[in-house]
Amino acid sequence: MMNQAQWDWVKQKYPFEHDLAIRFGLEYDLRQFSDSVLERYSFHTMMYLKFTLYAQKHSRNKGAEMILELAKDSFSARMAIAKKNFGEIIDLALSNASKPVLAANALAVFTNNGPFGINEYMYQNVFGRSYDRATVSQYIQNYNYTPPKNRFSL
């Protein structure tokens, strides 16, 4: 899981991506997964790849809708992951970036074919290793996954 500093970095550099990640994360209840699943690198690779596909979709097809939604929403979330090895409490709030900033970020994500900050480099920073190759192969075959063109790291 990303730590507070990593979330803050993405929020500062890529507010659309940050806010999109919060929306994406709210769709999943990690309590439904066992500790043994949460400990697998393949699970975390899958979630990063799902987020890339989510970012690709929402920066293309639903970009304008998402920008309006993110610009009007005002909430914060406090997440405590009580599962094994995930004890840190993370405070997340939408960036409250302006619509032009969110639009520029969405266009950048679209042009890049995916996220700049929450990607394989961030995964390496968090987990100390590259994506699980078997999971990537599965996503290429089953979901037409294509990686972002550029990836920036901390």
Chimera marker file (.cmm) of the C-alpha trace (Angstrom):
<marker_set name="trace">
<marker id="1" x="0.000" y="0.000" z="0.000" r="1" g="1" b="0" radius="0.5"/>
<marker id="2" x="1.182" y="3.512" z="-0.733" r="1" g="1" b="0" radius="0.5"/>
<marker id="3" x="2.213" y="5.514" z="2.313" r="1" g="1" b="0" radius="0.5"/>
<marker id="4" x="1.108" y="9.057" z="3.159" r="1" g="1" b="0" radius="0.5"/>
<marker id="5" x="4.142" y="10.689" z="1.495" r="1" g="1" b="0" radius="0.5"/>
<marker id="6" x="3.511" y="8.805" z="-1.745" r="1" g="1" b="0" radius="0.5"/>
<marker id="7" x="-0.162" y="9.808" z="-1.767" r="1" g="1" b="0" radius="0.5"/>
<marker id="8" x="0.800" y="13.426" z="-1.070" r="1" g="1" b="0" radius="0.5"/>
<marker id="9" x="3.326" y="13.375" z="-3.939" r="1" g="1" b="0" radius="0.5"/>
<marker id="10" x="0.727" y="12.097" z="-6.421" r="1" g="1" b="0" radius="0.5"/>
<marker id="11" x="-1.797" y="14.663" z="-5.128" r="1" g="1" b="0" radius="0.5"/>
<marker id="12" x="0.656" y="17.510" z="-5.696" r="1" g="1" b="0" radius="0.5"/>
<marker id="13" x="1.949" y="16.358" z="-9.091" r="1" g="1" b="0" radius="0.5"/>
<marker id="14" x="-1.099" y="14.687" z="-10.651" r="1" g="1" b="0" radius="0.5"/>
<marker id="15" x="-4.350" y="15.782" z="-8.950" r="1" g="1" b="0" radius="0.5"/>
<marker id="16" x="-6.648" y="14.125" z="-11.519" r="1" g="1" b="0" radius="0.5"/>
<marker id="17" x="-4.825" y="10.823" z="-11.101" r="1" g="1" b="0" radius="0.5"/>
<marker id="18" x="-4.877" y="11.191" z="-7.309" r="1" g="1" b="0" radius="0.5"/>
<marker id="19" x="-8.599" y="11.914" z="-7.178" r="1" g="1" b="0" radius="0.5"/>
<marker id="20" x="-9.318" y="9.133" z="-9.656" r="1" g="1" b="0" radius="0.5"/>
<marker id="21" x="-7.371" y="6.713" z="-7.455" r="1" g="1" b="0" radius="0.5"/>
<marker id="22" x="-9.521" y="7.644" z="-4.457" r="1" g="1" b="0" radius="0.5"/>
<marker id="23" x="-12.682" y="7.013" z="-6.492" r="1" g="1" b="0" radius="0.5"/>
<marker id="24" x="-11.233" y="3.721" z="-7.732" r="1" g="1" b="0" radius="0.5"/>
<marker id="25" x="-10.260" y="2.634" z="-4.230" r="1" g="1" b="0" radius="0.5"/>
<marker id="26" x="-13.728" y="3.301" z="-2.859" r="1" g="1" b="0" radius="0.5"/>
<marker id="27" x="-15.051" y="0.601" z="-5.178" r="1" g="1" b="0" radius="0.5"/>
<marker id="28" x="-13.138" y="-2.089" z="-3.289" r="1" g="1" b="0" radius="0.5"/>
<marker id="29" x="-13.582" y="-3.343" z="0.246" r="1" g="1" b="0" radius="0.5"/>
<marker id="30" x="-10.254" y="-4.883" z="1.229" r="1" g="1" b="0" radius="0.5"/>
<marker id="31" x="-11.938" y="-6.657" z="4.119" r="1" g="1" b="0" radius="0.5"/>
<marker id="32" x="-13.360" y="-9.108" z="1.606" r="1" g="1" b="0" radius="0.5"/>
<marker id="33" x="-9.866" y="-10.398" z="0.856" r="1" g="1" b="0" radius="0.5"/>
<marker id="34" x="-7.997" y="-12.762" z="3.135" r="1" g="1" b="0" radius="0.5"/>
<marker id="35" x="-4.552" y="-11.940" z="4.487" r="1" g="1" b="0" radius="0.5"/>
<marker id="36" x="-3.066" y="-14.584" z="2.202" r="1" g="1" b="0" radius="0.5"/>
<marker id="37" x="-4.529" y="-12.830" z="-0.867" r="1" g="1" b="0" radius="0.5"/>
<marker id="38" x="-3.399" y="-9.389" z="0.317" r="1" g="1" b="0" radius="0.5"/>
<marker id="39" x="0.133" y="-10.711" z="0.764" r="1" g="1" b="0" radius="0.5"/>
<marker id="40" x="0.439" y="-11.789" z="-2.886" r="1" g="1" b="0" radius="0.5"/>
<marker id="41" x="2.363" y="-9.610" z="-5.298" r="1" g="1" b="0" radius="0.5"/>
<marker id="42" x="0.020" y="-10.847" z="-8.030" r="1" g="1" b="0" radius="0.5"/>
<marker id="43" x="-2.950" y="-9.293" z="-6.186" r="1" g="1" b="0" radius="0.5"/>
<marker id="44" x="-1.240" y="-5.910" z="-5.952" r="1" g="1" b="0" radius="0.5"/>
<marker id="45" x="-0.104" y="-6.114" z="-9.579" r="1" g="1" b="0" radius="0.5"/>
<marker id="46" x="-3.715" y="-6.837" z="-10.544" r="1" g="1" b="0" radius="0.5"/>
<marker id="47" x="-4.950" y="-3.775" z="-8.633" r="1" g="1" b="0" radius="0.5"/>
<marker id="48" x="-2.343" y="-1.489" z="-10.242" r="1" g="1" b="0" radius="0.5"/>
<marker id="49" x="-3.274" y="-2.839" z="-13.694" r="1" g="1" b="0" radius="0.5"/>
<marker id="50" x="-6.992" y="-2.406" z="-12.934" r="1" g="1" b="0" radius="0.5"/>
<marker id="51" x="-6.270" y="1.184" z="-11.938" r="1" g="1" b="0" radius="0.5"/>
<marker id="52" x="-4.395" y="1.776" z="-15.200" r="1" g="1" b="0" radius="0.5"/>
<marker id="53" x="-7.391" y="0.471" z="-17.169" r="1" g="1" b="0" radius="0.5"/>
<marker id="54" x="-9.706" y="2.625" z="-15.010" r="1" g="1" b="0" radius="0.5"/>
<marker id="55" x="-7.547" y="5.708" z="-15.663" r="1" g="1" b="0" radius="0.5"/>
<marker id="56" x="-7.448" y="4.965" z="-19.393" r="1" g="1" b="0" radius="0.5"/>
<marker id="57" x="-11.244" y="4.658" z="-19.501" r="1" g="1" b="0" radius="0.5"/>
<marker id="58" x="-12.032" y="7.728" z="-17.414" r="1" g="1" b="0" radius="0.5"/>
<marker id="59" x="-9.517" y="10.002" z="-19.114" r="1" g="1" b="0" radius="0.5"/>
<marker id="60" x="-10.961" y="9.069" z="-22.530" r="1" g="1" b="0" radius="0.5"/>
<marker id="61" x="-14.626" y="8.221" z="-22.551" r="1" g="1" b="0" radius="0.5"/>
<marker id="62" x="-15.785" y="9.822" z="-19.344" r="1" g="1" b="0" radius="0.5"/>
<marker id="63" x="-13.141" y="12.475" z="-18.781" r="1" g="1" b="0" radius="0.5"/>
<marker id="64" x="-15.468" y="15.477" z="-18.757" r="1" g="1" b="0" radius="0.5"/>
<marker id="65" x="-17.977" y="13.713" z="-16.501" r="1" g="1" b="0" radius="0.5"/>
<marker id="66" x="-15.264" y="12.686" z="-14.081" r="1" g="1" b="0" radius="0.5"/>
<marker id="67" x="-13.756" y="16.185" z="-13.977" r="1" g="1" b="0" radius="0.5"/>
<marker id="68" x="-17.135" y="17.683" z="-13.085" r="1" g="1" b="0" radius="0.5"/>
<marker id="69" x="-17.712" y="15.020" z="-10.464" r="1" g="1" b="0" radius="0.5"/>
<marker id="70" x="-14.270" y="15.414" z="-8.912" r="1" g="1" b="0" radius="0.5"/>
<marker id="71" x="-14.472" y="19.205" z="-8.959" r="1" g="1" b="0" radius="0.5"/>
<marker id="72" x="-17.801" y="19.274" z="-7.097" r="1" g="1" b="0" radius="0.5"/>
<marker id="73" x="-17.229" y="16.438" z="-4.656" r="1" g="1" b="0" radius="0.5"/>
<marker id="74" x="-15.868" y="17.428" z="-1.322" r="1" g="1" b="0" radius="0.5"/>
<marker id="75" x="-15.015" y="14.696" z="1.077" r="1" g="1" b="0" radius="0.5"/>
<marker id="76" x="-12.132" y="13.174" z="2.878" r="1" g="1" b="0" radius="0.5"/>
<marker id="77" x="-11.485" y="9.610" z="3.772" r="1" g="1" b="0" radius="0.5"/>
<marker id="78" x="-9.433" y="8.149" z="6.529" r="1" g="1" b="0" radius="0.5"/>
<marker id="79" x="-8.299" y="4.680" z="5.740" r="1" g="1" b="0" radius="0.5"/>
<marker id="80" x="-6.845" y="2.290" z="8.208" r="1" g="1" b="0" radius="0.5"/>
<marker id="81" x="-5.803" y="-1.019" z="6.795" r="1" g="1" b="0" radius="0.5"/>
<marker id="82" x="-6.022" y="-3.426" z="9.680" r="1" g="1" b="0" radius="0.5"/>
<marker id="83" x="-4.785" y="-6.386" z="7.702" r="1" g="1" b="0" radius="0.5"/>
<marker id="84" x="-1.395" y="-7.916" z="8.367" r="1" g="1" b="0" radius="0.5"/>
<marker id="85" x="1.520" y="-5.644" z="7.337" r="1" g="1" b="0" radius="0.5"/>
<marker id="86" x="-0.779" y="-2.695" z="6.578" r="1" g="1" b="0" radius="0.5"/>
<marker id="87" x="-1.053" y="-0.852" z="9.870" r="1" g="1" b="0" radius="0.5"/>
<marker id="88" x="-0.490" y="2.724" z="8.722" r="1" g="1" b="0" radius="0.5"/>
<marker id="89" x="-3.413" y="5.143" z="8.743" r="1" g="1" b="0" radius="0.5"/>
<marker id="90" x="-3.646" y="7.211" z="5.573" r="1" g="1" b="0" radius="0.5"/>
<marker id="91" x="-5.575" y="10.486" z="5.338" r="1" g="1" b="0" radius="0.5"/>
<marker id="92" x="-6.955" y="11.088" z="1.866" r="1" g="1" b="0" radius="0.5"/>
<marker id="93" x="-8.910" y="14.048" z="0.565" r="1" g="1" b="0" radius="0.5"/>
<marker id="94" x="-9.709" y="15.101" z="-2.964" r="1" g="1" b="0" radius="0.5"/>
<marker id="95" x="-7.203" y="17.575" z="-4.334" r="1" g="1" b="0" radius="0.5"/>
<marker id="96" x="-9.800" y="20.332" z="-4.839" r="1" g="1" b="0" radius="0.5"/>
<marker id="97" x="-7.841" y="21.237" z="-7.952" r="1" g="1" b="0" radius="0.5"/>
<marker id="98" x="-9.548" y="23.598" z="-10.370" r="1" g="1" b="0" radius="0.5"/>
<marker id="99" x="-11.413" y="22.273" z="-13.394" r="1" g="1" b="0" radius="0.5"/>
<marker id="100" x="-8.699" y="23.514" z="-15.799" r="1" g="1" b="0" radius="0.5"/>
<marker id="101" x="-5.995" y="21.693" z="-13.798" r="1" g="1" b="0" radius="0.5"/>
<marker id="102" x="-8.074" y="18.506" z="-13.660" r="1" g="1" b="0" radius="0.5"/>
<marker id="103" x="-8.808" y="18.802" z="-17.393" r="1" g="1" b="0" radius="0.5"/>
<marker id="104" x="-5.123" y="19.249" z="-18.230" r="1" g="1" b="0" radius="0.5"/>
<marker id="105" x="-4.240" y="16.247" z="-16.057" r="1" g="1" b="0" radius="0.5"/>
<marker id="106" x="-6.985" y="14.141" z="-17.673" r="1" g="1" b="0" radius="0.5"/>
<marker id="107" x="-5.689" y="15.071" z="-21.123" r="1" g="1" b="0" radius="0.5"/>
<marker id="108" x="-2.149" y="14.153" z="-20.056" r="1" g="1" b="0" radius="0.5"/>
<marker id="109" x="-3.332" y="10.760" z="-18.740" r="1" g="1" b="0" radius="0.5"/>
<marker id="110" x="-5.236" y="10.204" z="-21.997" r="1" g="1" b="0" radius="0.5"/>
<marker id="111" x="-2.232" y="11.158" z="-24.148" r="1" g="1" b="0" radius="0.5"/>
<marker id="112" x="0.045" y="8.984" z="-22.023" r="1" g="1" b="0" radius="0.5"/>
<marker id="113" x="-2.361" y="6.019" z="-22.180" r="1" g="1" b="0" radius="0.5"/>
<marker id="114" x="-2.426" y="5.821" z="-18.410" r="1" g="1" b="0" radius="0.5"/>
<marker id="115" x="-1.201" y="7.210" z="-15.120" r="1" g="1" b="0" radius="0.5"/>
<marker id="116" x="2.124" y="8.941" z="-14.558" r="1" g="1" b="0" radius="0.5"/>
<marker id="117" x="2.470" y="8.455" z="-10.810" r="1" g="1" b="0" radius="0.5"/>
<marker id="118" x="0.534" y="5.353" z="-9.792" r="1" g="1" b="0" radius="0.5"/>
<marker id="119" x="2.243" y="2.876" z="-12.054" r="1" g="1" b="0" radius="0.5"/>
<marker id="120" x="4.936" y="0.205" z="-12.106" r="1" g="1" b="0" radius="0.5"/>
<marker id="121" x="7.574" y="2.613" z="-10.761" r="1" g="1" b="0" radius="0.5"/>
<marker id="122" x="5.375" y="3.415" z="-7.770" r="1" g="1" b="0" radius="0.5"/>
<marker id="123" x="4.733" y="-0.315" z="-7.371" r="1" g="1" b="0" radius="0.5"/>
<marker id="124" x="8.510" y="-0.895" z="-7.305" r="1" g="1" b="0" radius="0.5"/>
<marker id="125" x="8.881" y="1.873" z="-4.745" r="1" g="1" b="0" radius="0.5"/>
<marker id="126" x="6.165" y="0.335" z="-2.540" r="1" g="1" b="0" radius="0.5"/>
<marker id="127" x="6.949" y="-3.364" z="-2.945" r="1" g="1" b="0" radius="0.5"/>
<marker id="128" x="10.623" y="-3.374" z="-3.952" r="1" g="1" b="0" radius="0.5"/>
<marker id="129" x="10.035" y="-5.403" z="-7.114" r="1" g="1" b="0" radius="0.5"/>
<marker id="130" x="8.507" y="-5.228" z="-10.602" r="1" g="1" b="0" radius="0.5"/>
<marker id="131" x="4.978" y="-6.248" z="-11.490" r="1" g="1" b="0" radius="0.5"/>
<marker id="132" x="4.144" y="-9.945" z="-11.388" r="1" g="1" b="0" radius="0.5"/>
<marker id="133" x="4.795" y="-10.975" z="-15.014" r="1" g="1" b="0" radius="0.5"/>
<marker id="134" x="2.143" y="-13.738" z="-15.090" r="1" g="1" b="0" radius="0.5"/>
<marker id="135" x="-0.516" y="-11.223" z="-14.020" r="1" g="1" b="0" radius="0.5"/>
<marker id="136" x="0.641" y="-8.714" z="-16.652" r="1" g="1" b="0" radius="0.5"/>
<marker id="137" x="0.484" y="-11.426" z="-19.351" r="1" g="1" b="0" radius="0.5"/>
<marker id="138" x="-3.024" y="-12.348" z="-18.243" r="1" g="1" b="0" radius="0.5"/>
<marker id="139" x="-4.137" y="-8.695" z="-18.457" r="1" g="1" b="0" radius="0.5"/>
<marker id="140" x="-2.587" y="-8.281" z="-21.905" r="1" g="1" b="0" radius="0.5"/>
<marker id="141" x="-4.381" y="-11.392" z="-23.190" r="1" g="1" b="0" radius="0.5"/>
<marker id="142" x="-7.727" y="-11.001" z="-21.426" r="1" g="1" b="0" radius="0.5"/>
<marker id="143" x="-8.198" y="-7.234" z="-21.116" r="1" g="1" b="0" radius="0.5"/>
<marker id="144" x="-6.056" y="-5.779" z="-23.934" r="1" g="1" b="0" radius="0.5"/>
<marker id="145" x="-3.893" y="-4.061" z="-21.329" r="1" g="1" b="0" radius="0.5"/>
<marker id="146" x="-1.323" y="-1.688" z="-22.769" r="1" g="1" b="0" radius="0.5"/>
<marker id="147" x="1.086" y="0.093" z="-20.432" r="1" g="1" b="0" radius="0.5"/>
<marker id="148" x="1.372" y="3.869" z="-20.216" r="1" g="1" b="0" radius="0.5"/>
<marker id="149" x="3.905" y="5.445" z="-22.584" r="1" g="1" b="0" radius="0.5"/>
<marker id="150" x="5.776" y="7.355" z="-19.887" r="1" g="1" b="0" radius="0.5"/>
<marker id="151" x="6.211" y="6.525" z="-16.245" r="1" g="1" b="0" radius="0.5"/>
<marker id="152" x="7.593" y="8.878" z="-13.665" r="1" g="1" b="0" radius="0.5"/>
<marker id="153" x="8.713" y="7.958" z="-10.201" r="1" g="1" b="0" radius="0.5"/>
<marker id="154" x="9.338" y="9.690" z="-6.903" r="1" g="1" b="0" radius="0.5"/>
<link id1="1" id2="2" r="1" g="1" b="0" radius="0.2"/>
<link id1="2" id2="3" r="1" g="1" b="0" radius="0.2"/>
<link id1="3" id2="4" r="1" g="1" b="0" radius="0.2"/>
<link id1="4" id2="5" r="1" g="1" b="0" radius="0.2"/>
<link id1="5" id2="6" r="1" g="1" b="0" radius="0.2"/>
<link id1="6" id2="7" r="1" g="1" b="0" radius="0.2"/>
<link id1="7" id2="8" r="1" g="1" b="0" radius="0.2"/>
<link id1="8" id2="9" r="1" g="1" b="0" radius="0.2"/>
<link id1="9" id2="10" r="1" g="1" b="0" radius="0.2"/>
<link id1="10" id2="11" r="1" g="1" b="0" radius="0.2"/>
<link id1="11" id2="12" r="1" g="1" b="0" radius="0.2"/>
<link id1="12" id2="13" r="1" g="1" b="0" radius="0.2"/>
<link id1="13" id2="14" r="1" g="1" b="0" radius="0.2"/>
<link id1="14" id2="15" r="1" g="1" b="0" radius="0.2"/>
<link id1="15" id2="16" r="1" g="1" b="0" radius="0.2"/>
<link id1="16" id2="17" r="1" g="1" b="0" radius="0.2"/>
<link id1="17" id2="18" r="1" g="1" b="0" radius="0.2"/>
<link id1="18" id2="19" r="1" g="1" b="0" radius="0.2"/>
<link id1="19" id2="20" r="1" g="1" b="0" radius="0.2"/>
<link id1="20" id2="21" r="1" g="1" b="0" radius="0.2"/>
<link id1="21" id2="22" r="1" g="1" b="0" radius="0.2"/>
<link id1="22" id2="23" r="1" g="1" b="0" radius="0.2"/>
<link id1="23" id2="24" r="1" g="1" b="0" radius="0.2"/>
<link id1="24" id2="25" r="1" g="1" b="0" radius="0.2"/>
<link id1="25" id2="26" r="1" g="1" b="0" radius="0.2"/>
<link id1="26" id2="27" r="1" g="1" b="0" radius="0.2"/>
<link id1="27" id2="28" r="1" g="1" b="0" radius="0.2"/>
<link id1="28" id2="29" r="1" g="1" b="0" radius="0.2"/>
<link id1="29" id2="30" r="1" g="1" b="0" radius="0.2"/>
<link id1="30" id2="31" r="1" g="1" b="0" radius="0.2"/>
<link id1="31" id2="32" r="1" g="1" b="0" radius="0.2"/>
<link id1="32" id2="33" r="1" g="1" b="0" radius="0.2"/>
<link id1="33" id2="34" r="1" g="1" b="0" radius="0.2"/>
<link id1="34" id2="35" r="1" g="1" b="0" radius="0.2"/>
<link id1="35" id2="36" r="1" g="1" b="0" radius="0.2"/>
<link id1="36" id2="37" r="1" g="1" b="0" radius="0.2"/>
<link id1="37" id2="38" r="1" g="1" b="0" radius="0.2"/>
<link id1="38" id2="39" r="1" g="1" b="0" radius="0.2"/>
<link id1="39" id2="40" r="1" g="1" b="0" radius="0.2"/>
<link id1="40" id2="41" r="1" g="1" b="0" radius="0.2"/>
<link id1="41" id2="42" r="1" g="1" b="0" radius="0.2"/>
<link id1="42" id2="43" r="1" g="1" b="0" radius="0.2"/>
<link id1="43" id2="44" r="1" g="1" b="0" radius="0.2"/>
<link id1="44" id2="45" r="1" g="1" b="0" radius="0.2"/>
<link id1="45" id2="46" r="1" g="1" b="0" radius="0.2"/>
<link id1="46" id2="47" r="1" g="1" b="0" radius="0.2"/>
<link id1="47" id2="48" r="1" g="1" b="0" radius="0.2"/>
<link id1="48" id2="49" r="1" g="1" b="0" radius="0.2"/>
<link id1="49" id2="50" r="1" g="1" b="0" radius="0.2"/>
<link id1="50" id2="51" r="1" g="1" b="0" radius="0.2"/>
<link id1="51" id2="52" r="1" g="1" b="0" radius="0.2"/>
<link id1="52" id2="53" r="1" g="1" b="0" radius="0.2"/>
<link id1="53" id2="54" r="1" g="1" b="0" radius="0.2"/>
<link id1="54" id2="55" r="1" g="1" b="0" radius="0.2"/>
<link id1="55" id2="56" r="1" g="1" b="0" radius="0.2"/>
<link id1="56" id2="57" r="1" g="1" b="0" radius="0.2"/>
<link id1="57" id2="58" r="1" g="1" b="0" radius="0.2"/>
<link id1="58" id2="59" r="1" g="1" b="0" radius="0.2"/>
<link id1="59" id2="60" r="1" g="1" b="0" radius="0.2"/>
<link id1="60" id2="61" r="1" g="1" b="0" radius="0.2"/>
<link id1="61" id2="62" r="1" g="1" b="0" radius="0.2"/>
<link id1="62" id2="63" r="1" g="1" b="0" radius="0.2"/>
<link id1="63" id2="64" r="1" g="1" b="0" radius="0.2"/>
<link id1="64" id2="65" r="1" g="1" b="0" radius="0.2"/>
<link id1="65" id2="66" r="1" g="1" b="0" radius="0.2"/>
<link id1="66" id2="67" r="1" g="1" b="0" radius="0.2"/>
<link id1="67" id2="68" r="1" g="1" b="0" radius="0.2"/>
<link id1="68" id2="69" r="1" g="1" b="0" radius="0.2"/>
<link id1="69" id2="70" r="1" g="1" b="0" radius="0.2"/>
<link id1="70" id2="71" r="1" g="1" b="0" radius="0.2"/>
<link id1="71" id2="72" r="1" g="1" b="0" radius="0.2"/>
<link id1="72" id2="73" r="1" g="1" b="0" radius="0.2"/>
<link id1="73" id2="74" r="1" g="1" b="0" radius="0.2"/>
<link id1="74" id2="75" r="1" g="1" b="0" radius="0.2"/>
<link id1="75" id2="76" r="1" g="1" b="0" radius="0.2"/>
<link id1="76" id2="77" r="1" g="1" b="0" radius="0.2"/>
<link id1="77" id2="78" r="1" g="1" b="0" radius="0.2"/>
<link id1="78" id2="79" r="1" g="1" b="0" radius="0.2"/>
<link id1="79" id2="80" r="1" g="1" b="0" radius="0.2"/>
<link id1="80" id2="81" r="1" g="1" b="0" radius="0.2"/>
<link id1="81" id2="82" r="1" g="1" b="0" radius="0.2"/>
<link id1="82" id2="83" r="1" g="1" b="0" radius="0.2"/>
<link id1="83" id2="84" r="1" g="1" b="0" radius="0.2"/>
<link id1="84" id2="85" r="1" g="1" b="0" radius="0.2"/>
<link id1="85" id2="86" r="1" g="1" b="0" radius="0.2"/>
<link id1="86" id2="87" r="1" g="1" b="0" radius="0.2"/>
<link id1="87" id2="88" r="1" g="1" b="0" radius="0.2"/>
<link id1="88" id2="89" r="1" g="1" b="0" radius="0.2"/>
<link id1="89" id2="90" r="1" g="1" b="0" radius="0.2"/>
<link id1="90" id2="91" r="1" g="1" b="0" radius="0.2"/>
<link id1="91" id2="92" r="1" g="1" b="0" radius="0.2"/>
<link id1="92" id2="93" r="1" g="1" b="0" radius="0.2"/>
<link id1="93" id2="94" r="1" g="1" b="0" radius="0.2"/>
<link id1="94" id2="95" r="1" g="1" b="0" radius="0.2"/>
<link id1="95" id2="96" r="1" g="1" b="0" radius="0.2"/>
<link id1="96" id2="97" r="1" g="1" b="0" radius="0.2"/>
<link id1="97" id2="98" r="1" g="1" b="0" radius="0.2"/>
<link id1="98" id2="99" r="1" g="1" b="0" radius="0.2"/>
<link id1="99" id2="100" r="1" g="1" b="0" radius="0.2"/>
<link id1="100" id2="101" r="1" g="1" b="0" radius="0.2"/>
<link id1="101" id2="102" r="1" g="1" b="0" radius="0.2"/>
<link id1="102" id2="103" r="1" g="1" b="0" radius="0.2"/>
<link id1="103" id2="104" r="1" g="1" b="0" radius="0.2"/>
<link id1="104" id2="105" r="1" g="1" b="0" radius="0.2"/>
<link id1="105" id2="106" r="1" g="1" b="0" radius="0.2"/>
<link id1="106" id2="107" r="1" g="1" b="0" radius="0.2"/>
<link id1="107" id2="108" r="1" g="1" b="0" radius="0.2"/>
<link id1="108" id2="109" r="1" g="1" b="0" radius="0.2"/>
<link id1="109" id2="110" r="1" g="1" b="0" radius="0.2"/>
<link id1="110" id2="111" r="1" g="1" b="0" radius="0.2"/>
<link id1="111" id2="112" r="1" g="1" b="0" radius="0.2"/>
<link id1="112" id2="113" r="1" g="1" b="0" radius="0.2"/>
<link id1="113" id2="114" r="1" g="1" b="0" radius="0.2"/>
<link id1="114" id2="115" r="1" g="1" b="0" radius="0.2"/>
<link id1="115" id2="116" r="1" g="1" b="0" radius="0.2"/>
<link id1="116" id2="117" r="1" g="1" b="0" radius="0.2"/>
<link id1="117" id2="118" r="1" g="1" b="0" radius="0.2"/>
<link id1="118" id2="119" r="1" g="1" b="0" radius="0.2"/>
<link id1="119" id2="120" r="1" g="1" b="0" radius="0.2"/>
<link id1="120" id2="121" r="1" g="1" b="0" radius="0.2"/>
<link id1="121" id2="122" r="1" g="1" b="0" radius="0.2"/>
<link id1="122" id2="123" r="1" g="1" b="0" radius="0.2"/>
<link id1="123" id2="124" r="1" g="1" b="0" radius="0.2"/>
<link id1="124" id2="125" r="1" g="1" b="0" radius="0.2"/>
<link id1="125" id2="126" r="1" g="1" b="0" radius="0.2"/>
<link id1="126" id2="127" r="1" g="1" b="0" radius="0.2"/>
<link id1="127" id2="128" r="1" g="1" b="0" radius="0.2"/>
<link id1="128" id2="129" r="1" g="1" b="0" radius="0.2"/>
<link id1="129" id2="130" r="1" g="1" b="0" radius="0.2"/>
<link id1="130" id2="131" r="1" g="1" b="0" radius="0.2"/>
<link id1="131" id2="132" r="1" g="1" b="0" radius="0.2"/>
<link id1="132" id2="133" r="1" g="1" b="0" radius="0.2"/>
<link id1="133" id2="134" r="1" g="1" b="0" radius="0.2"/>
<link id1="134" id2="135" r="1" g="1" b="0" radius="0.2"/>
<link id1="135" id2="136" r="1" g="1" b="0" radius="0.2"/>
<link id1="136" id2="137" r="1" g="1" b="0" radius="0.2"/>
<link id1="137" id2="138" r="1" g="1" b="0" radius="0.2"/>
<link id1="138" id2="139" r="1" g="1" b="0" radius="0.2"/>
<link id1="139" id2="140" r="1" g="1" b="0" radius="0.2"/>
<link id1="140" id2="141" r="1" g="1" b="0" radius="0.2"/>
<link id1="141" id2="142" r="1" g="1" b="0" radius="0.2"/>
<link id1="142" id2="143" r="1" g="1" b="0" radius="0.2"/>
<link id1="143" id2="144" r="1" g="1" b="0" radius="0.2"/>
<link id1="144" id2="145" r="1" g="1" b="0" radius="0.2"/>
<link id1="145" id2="146" r="1" g="1" b="0" radius="0.2"/>
<link id1="146" id2="147" r="1" g="1" b="0" radius="0.2"/>
<link id1="147" id2="148" r="1" g="1" b="0" radius="0.2"/>
<link id1="148" id2="149" r="1" g="1" b="0" radius="0.2"/>
<link id1="149" id2="150" r="1" g="1" b="0" radius="0.2"/>
<link id1="150" id2="151" r="1" g="1" b="0" radius="0.2"/>
<link id1="151" id2="152" r="1" g="1" b="0" radius="0.2"/>
<link id1="152" id2="153" r="1" g="1" b="0" radius="0.2"/>
<link id1="153" id2="154" r="1" g="1" b="0" radius="0.2"/>
</marker_set>
